[in-house]
């Protein structure tokens, strides 16, 4: 199929770079880049996995005064 495309400068540079590296024509370079983009589009991203770490001693929130002293240090009053 023959068609006319207007390529953005960065895309045209990528096509030209690939064309020179592989000594191929413009159409073949554009087709390779489009196929690579289409293949990447169908890849599924890695699932999110939450990572947690044991931080040691926890803070007992039942006694607010002790909790504040643990966090802020002893009061100066």
N, C-alpha and C positions, 0 to 999 in steps of 0.2 A: 504494500500500500504506500502510495506516495502522498506526502502531506507537507505543509510548511509549518514550522515551529518557531516561536520566538523564545529563546532561552535567556534566562537571567545570566548576568555576568559570571557568577560563581559556578553555575551549572555548565555554562559554555567552557569555562576553564577546566572543570573536572572532565568533561568530554574530551577536550583537547589533550589533557594530560594522559588520559587512558589511551587515546588514539595513538599518541607518540610512543608511550611505553610498550604497547603491543603491536605497533605497526599495522593498525587496522583502520578501516574507513570510518567516517563519521556515523553512518547508520548503524554499523556494528557496535560502535562504542556507546551510542545512545541506547540501543537495545540491551546491551549488557548492564548498563547502569539502571535502566528501568526494571529489568528482571531482578536485579539485586535488591532494589527497593521494594518490589512486590513480595519477594521471598521474606524479607525482613519484616514486612507488615504482618505476615501470618505467624511469626514466631510469638509464642506466649511468654510474657514476662515471668520471671521467677516469683513464686508466691511470697508474700510478706511473712516474715517470721520474727516475732518479738524475742529479743534476747534480754534476759534478766541476770542479775548477779547478786549473790549474797553479800550484803553490806555489813554483816556482823550484827552487833547489838542493835536491837530495835528500840524505839522509844515508847514507853508506856504512856498512853494518852489519858488514862483513867484519872491521874492526879495532875491537874493543870500546873500547879505550883512546881512540882518536881520536873515536869516537862519543860517549863520555862527555864528553870535552873540548869537543866541538862543542856538546853540549846544556847542560852545566853551566859551561863556561868552564874556563880553565886551573886546575889544582890548586894550592893554596897551600902545599904541602909542599916 
